[in-house]
Every structure is written in C-alpha cells, then in structure tokens.
Amino acid sequence: MSEIKNKKLQEKLDKYKERLEKVQEFVDKVPVCADFIIKHEIVESVHNKICEQYKNLYFGWGVHRITYDETKKITNYKGDDYIGMTLNHVYINHLSLYNRHNDYNIEKYVKTYHFFDVLNTTFYCTDEQLPAMLEELHTWYQQARKKAAADFKEEKKRKLEKELEKLS
C-alpha cells in the first residue's frame, strides 16, 4: 500500500517539477516579470498576463504578452508586420492612476516600444524592449502624479477663491 502511495506522490512531484521547469523557461524570456510569473506559476502560451505592477506603478488591466496572428489584431495599427510576433502590451488608464484625464506628456517620457496606440494609451513592445519601457513608464508616472496633485490643488484653490468671492 505504501509503495503505491509513494509511486503516485512521485508521479505528482515529477509533473510539478516539469511544470516549474516550464515556468523557469518563461521567466528566462521576460525576467523583469519574474516575481509575478513565479507566484502564479505561469507557463508560456499565446496569451499570458505577466505582470500587474512595476515598482509603484500599478497596471489595473495588467501587462499582457500575446503572440499575434491573423485572428488577433492590434487596435489602430496600420499594416500587418506584427503577424507572428510576440508583443507585450500595457494599457495606461490615467483615471485609475491619478484621477485625471491628462496624460502629462507620456510620449515625452516613453520612447521604447514597437507601437504606441495614442487613442487608447496602449504601448506594445518586444520582450527585449519591456524592461526599458516599464522603467520609462515608471519615470513618467512619478512626474505625472506630482503634476496631477498640483493641478488638483490649483483647482481646489480656484473653487475656494470663487466661493470666497461670492461671500464678499
């Protein structure tokens, strides 16, 4: 009886080890997202969510890695040179990040990408571009948060001045 249990446990252990080896192979492709991939034991497929946060920049919709073909299209992209490519994409939602519509010159800060969908504020990049792009997004986010806070204070000040004016 014990021998049967040991055999079953060993089979289960071998399968788990095999899966973790695939996780490690995936981590090697996108090491900047290693913590998330390892935590969720993600193995590579044609569409993976590989990250939710970089430093203090939270991506509410996640960073996704997709292998594109004729059935998967990049929104607002002209051409088809990306067919067969594996690209990571990051959607930036200003409202969820700092409660404002202004993008605070994101294009000035983020330069490393394959395609930037300006209409949807979505960046697409290769695995090789991903670390630099995430760092550029983080740098942009730091200044955007400061500017958003300053704009909020300025708006509040104007509203209070108007109220004070009405009371005078």
N, C-alpha and C positions, 0 to 999 in steps of 0.2 A: 504493500500500500504506500509506504513512504517513498519507494523508488518511483512510483507513478507520479506522485505529487512533485517530487524533485525534477522529474523529466518535464512536466508541464510548466513548472516555475522556470526552468532553464530555457524552454522554448519562448516563454513570455519575455524573459530577460534578453534573449537573443534578438527578438523582434524590437524590443525597446531600444537596444543598443544600435540596431540597424537604423531605426528612425532618428536617433540622436546623431548618428553619423551624417544623415541627410541634412539635419538641422545645421550641423557644423559646416557642411559644404555650402549651404545657403548663406550662413554668416560670413564665410570667406568671400562671397560675391558682394555683399553690402555690409561691411564691418561697422560702419557708422550707426547701423540699426541693430547691432548685435544683442543688446540687452532685451529689446522687445522681442526679437526673433527667438531668442533662447527662452525667455519667460513663457512665451506662448507655444514653444516647440513647433515653429512654422517651418515647413519644408517648401521648397520652390515649386510653384505651379504657374499657370499662365496669368493668374491674378492673385496677388498677395497684398494684404495690408501689412506693412513692415515697420511702422512707427506711428506714434501718436504725439511725441514731444521731442524737441531738440533744445537742450538747456532749459530755459524758462519759457520757450515758445511752444504753446500747445496747439496742435492741429486737430480741431474738433472732428474733422472728417478723415483724419489720418493721412499718412503718406502711403500711396499705393504703387505697386510695381506690376506693370502689365506688359505682356507680350502681345503686340498688335498684329492683326491680320486683316483680311478683307471685311470681316464681320465686326471688328472693333475699330472705331474711328475716333480720331482726336477732334473734338469740337473746335470749330472755327479755324482749322488748319487747312491751308491750300496745298494740294499735292498729296502724293502717296509714298514719298520716300521713307516714311517711317514704318511701312509694312514690313513685318519680320523683325522689327527692333523691339527690344525690351526697354521700356522707359519708366521712370518713376514720376509720379505726378503729385503735386501739392496744391491744394486749393486754399487760398487765403481769404478768410472771412473777417473783414475789418470790424464788423459789428460785434462778433463774438470775442474778438481780441481786445478791443478798447472802446467799444460802443460808439463808433463814429463811421461815417461813410467815406471820409477822406482816406486815400491810400498813402499819404505823406511821402510821395516820391519813391515808391517802391522800385520803379525802374532805374532810378539813380543808384540804388544800392545792390540790386540783384542783377548780375551780369553773366553768371554761369548757368546756362540752360540750353536745351535743344530748341524749345519753343515756349513762348510766353503768350498765353491767351489773355490779352488785356481786357477783353469783355467779361471774362469770368474770373479774373485774377488767379489763374491756374498756371503753374510752372511745370514743364515737362523736362526731364533730364536723364542722362545715362547714369549707370552705376558709378562711373568714374567721376562724373560731374556732381554727384549727390553731396558729398561732404562739403565742397566749396559752396554749393548753392544753399545748403542748410545754414552754413556759417554766415553767408551774406544775408539770408532772411533774418537770422538772429540779430545781426548788426542793425538792419533796418528796423526790426521790431523794437529795439531799445530806444532808438530815436523817435519812432512813431508813438510809443507810449508816452514819452515825455511831452511831445507836441500835442497829443490828444488831451493830456492832463492840463496843459497850459491853455488850450482852446476852451476846455470845459470851464476853467476858472474865469477866463475872459468873458465867456457868455454869461456866466452867473453874475459877474460884476456888472455887465451891461443891464441885465434884468433888474438887479437891485438898484442901480442908478435910476432906471426908469420908474421904478416903484417909489423911490425917494422923491423924484421929481413930481410925481403925481400927488404925493402927500404935502408937498410945499405949497 
